[in-house]
């Protein structure tokens, strides 16, 4: 009986271990590394749990979002490559909006890249009563990549750029400053030189001092912020109300990595979705740069275009019409719908690329 009990216990433990262990492949490690993340992070328990949740419960939404956006995904992927950035940034947009061109968050971030208005204006996007270029497929993509490249230049690693995209660069500076100080104290066993820094950081968190105060500390301890691994920054510190990064940001980067890894998995290879395994970069859209008045309904009729598709591609045109555009705007038409009548009409409205 004792032997039987031991055998059953060992068997149950083995089965539990098999059930909870996530098996990643060599390609998955490469996905981790393109974001400057050490491959050891793939063993992180919280990341593995996030991946399990998405691969077990998120397949339907994953396939649906890709299928619903196949008209413009090649365009986005092409722009990413033109910027010499990893293809994996396509799935940052998926994490933000599931490629819903009309997506609007509770805090009024908009478009597939979920730009807030101040950041959109900072990167040259027009937001007014007729145009909201946060929902312009091409312009918003270029703006998002420019923002990410700026943060990569500031912080040195793609994973920090991703975190900054979610919570803002100020929070990244704060996190690196705090983590750098904690690593310094752990190494030297001395807190004497850092007490004043700690007081300033707490004041900054309470908005009693401005960003410049924490940036001064960051510059002084910058040598201790180099090569801080992602798992260190995402760890949960006991008895700390304010972690290095907010919970939303910690989950955000795990989500992006999970969505990237899912892109190569077999569930996409069934007869109805095999095309999703290899999203190319061949343009499916024609971009027209216009300045004249238009109504999308007229374009749909001339090009025999499904109005839902046309609207989805041009969500940046508010109310489906332009009455007067001083600076011009983009219009996107599927190549398959271009015909002589439509081309002639659009040429009269001025210019195409």
N, C-alpha and C positions, 0 to 999 in steps of 0.2 A: 504493500500500500504506500509506504514511504517513497519507494522508487517510482511508483506510478504518479504520485503527487509531484515529485521533483521533475519528472519527464513532462508532465502537463504544464508546469510552471515555466519550464524552459521553452516549451513550444509556444506558449502564449506570449512570452517575452519576445521570442523571435518574430512571431507574427505581428506584434505591435511595432517592433522596430522596422519591419518591412513596410508596414502601413504608413508610418510617419516619415520614413526616409524619402527624400526627393532625389531622383536620379537625374543628374544633368550630364549632357554630352560635351565633347570637346568644342563643338561649335558654340555651345552656350557660354563657355569660358571666354571665347573670342568676343562675344557680345558684351560681356562684362568689361573686358579690357579696352574696347574702343572708347569707353567713357572715362578712361584713365583710372579705373577701379582695379585694385589688386584682385587676382582671381580667387584668393582665399575668402573673399566676401560671399562667394557662392555657397559657402557652408553656413552662413549666418541664419540662425533659426527663424527670425522674424521675416527675413527675405524669403526663405523657403516656404513659410506659411502663407505669405502673400501670393507667391507663385502658385501654390497648390489651390488657393481659393479661386484664382483667375482661370487656371487650366481645368478645374473641376466644374466651375459654375458659370464662367464667362464666355464659353465658346460661341454660344448663339449670338450674343451681342457683338462679339468680335467679328464674326462673319458678316453679320448684318451691316455693321458700320463700314466695313471694307466694300461690300457690294454696293451700298448706297452712295459711295463716294468715288467709284472707279472712273467716272468722267474726269475728275480733276486730280486724283492722286498721282498719276504719272507726271503731271505738271509740277507738283510740289516736290516730288522726288528729284526731278531734274534740277530745280532751283537749289535744293540742298547740295547736290553734287557740284553744281557750278560754284558754290561757296566753299568747296573743299571741306565739307563737313560729313561726318558719318551718316549713312542712310538711316541709322537708328533714330535720328531726330524726327523722322516721320511719326514715330510712336509717342513723341512728346505731345504732338498735336492730338493724337488719339487719346492720350491720357487727359488732356485738357477738355476735349469736347466730343470725342468719338466721331470726329470729322463732320459734325453738324454745323453747316455754314451759318445757321441762324441762332446758334447757341447763345444764351444770355444767362449769366450766373446771378445769384442772389445779390451780389455786390455790383451788378451791371457791367461785368467784364463781358466782351462780345467776340463772336467769331470763333473759328476753329483754333486760333491761338490764344483766345481769351484775354485780349488786351483791355486793361483799364484805360479810361480816357486820357489821364495825364501821361501815361507811358506811350500811348498811341501818338499823341501830339508831339511828344519828345522825339519820336522816331519818324516824324514827317507824315503821319496819316491824317487825312482830312476827316473831321467829324462835324457835320452841320445838319441842317434840316432836310437836305436832299441826299447827301452822301455820308455813309459811315464806312470808311475804308478799313476799319477793323474786321469787316466781313468781306473785304476784297481778297480773293484767293491768293493772288500774286503779290500784291503790295503788302498785305499782312504777313505773308511768309517771309518776304525779304526783310521786313522790319523785325520779325521775331528772331531770324538768324543773325541779324546785325546786333541785336540785344544780347544774344547768347555769346557771340564772338567777343563782344566788349567785355562781358563778364569772364570769359575764358582768359582774356588778356590780363584782366585785373587779378584773378585768383590762381591762374596757372593750370587748372584742371577742369575737364568737362563736367565732372560730377558736382563741382562747386557752382559752375555756371547754371546747371539744372536746378540746384537748390535755390540759387539766387533768382531764377526765373519765377519760382513759386512764391518765395517769401520776401524778395527784395534784397538788393546788394547790401543794404545797411545791416540786415540781420546776419548776412554771411560774415561781414567784418566783425560783428559782435561775437559770433560763434567762434571764429578763428582766434580772436583776441582772448576769449575765455579759455578755449581749449589749449592755446599756446601757453597761457599762464599756468594752467593746471598741470601741463606736462613739465614745465620748468620747475614747479614746486615739487612734483613727484620725483624729479631727477635730483634736485639739489637739497631737498628736505628743508628748504628755507622759505619762510613766508614774509620775512622782514621787509624785503624790497618790493613786495607786491601788494601790501595792505592798502596803500594809497590808490593803486590801480583798481582794486576791488571796490573801494568806496565810489570811485568815479563811474565804474560800470553799473553799480546799483542805482546811482543817480540817473544815468542814461536810460536805464530800464524804466525808471519812474518818470521819464521825460522832464527831469529837473535840469539837465544839461543837454547841449546840442550834439549832433553827430561828430563834429570836429573834435570833441573831447575824447571820444573813444577811438577815433582814427589816429590821434597822436599816440595813444597807447599801442595801437596795432603796429604802427611804424617802428616803435621801440622794441617790441618783442617779436617782430616779424620772423627773425631766424628760427624761433621756436614754433612757428606755424607751418613751416615747410614739411611736406610729406606726411601730414596728418591723415591717416587712413579713414576711409568712409565709415567703417564700423565704429571707430572711436567717436566720430562726430554724431553718429546716430544712436549711440548707446543711451540708455535711460539712467540718469544720475539719481541715486537715492536721495530722498529728502530735499530735492531741488524742484521748486515750483516752476521755474523757467528753465527748460532744457536748452542745450546748445541750439537746436532747431525745433520749431513747433511740430506737434504730432502730425499735422497735415503735410508738412514738407517731408518728414521722415517716411510717411506712407507714399508720398508722391513719387519719390525716386525709386522706391521698390516697385511701384506700379509700372513705371516706364520700363524698367528692366524686365519685368514679367511680360509685358506686352511685346517687347522686342523678341524675347525668347520664343513666345508663342507663334511668331511669324513663320517659323520653320518647322512647325510640328505637323504631324500626320493628319490631324483632324481637318486641316484645310485641303487635303488631297482627295476628298470624295468627288464623285462625278460632277456635282453641281458647283464645286468651289475650287477646282484645281487651278484656275486662273489666278487665285489669290496668292498662290505660293511665289509667284514671280511677277511682282508689279514692276513694269518697265518704266522707261523715261521718254518713250515716244509721245509727243504731244497729241492729245486728243481734242485740244481746244485751240481756237483762234482768238487772239486778243486784238480788239479794236480800240484805238485811242480816239475818243470822240469829244466834241465840244458842243454839238448841236442838241436840240431837244429831242427826246425819244419817249416812246411808250413801249414797254416790253410786250404788250399784247400785239402791237403791230409787227414786231420782229418775229413773234411766235407764228403769226399767220404767214408772213413772207417766207419763212424758213421751214414751215411745217414742223415746228419744234414743240414738244410737249411743254406746256406752260409751267408745270411743276419743275421740270428739269431746268428750264431757262431761269426761273426765279431762284432756284437753289444755287445756280452758278453765279447769280448776280444779286445776292442779298444786300450788297452794299448800296444798291440803288433803292433808296427808301420809297415806298409807295409805288414801286415799279415804273416810275417815270422821272425824267429830268426836265425841268422847265427852263432853267438857265444855269449853266455850269461855266463859271469864269475861268477855272483852271483846267478844265477837261476832266475826263474820267475814263475808266476802262469798262469795256463790255466783252463778255466771254460767250462765244458761240461754239458748239460742237462742230468739228470739221465735217462730220457726216451730214450736217444740215445746211451746209453752205451751198447756195445755188446762184445763178447769174442775177436773178432779180434782187435777192437779198444783198449780194456783194455790191451791185450797182447802187442800191439804196444806201448802204453803209458807207461807201466811198464818198457819197455826197455829204455824209455827216462828218467826214474827215478822218482819214488815216487808219492804217492797220499795221500790226507787227506780228 
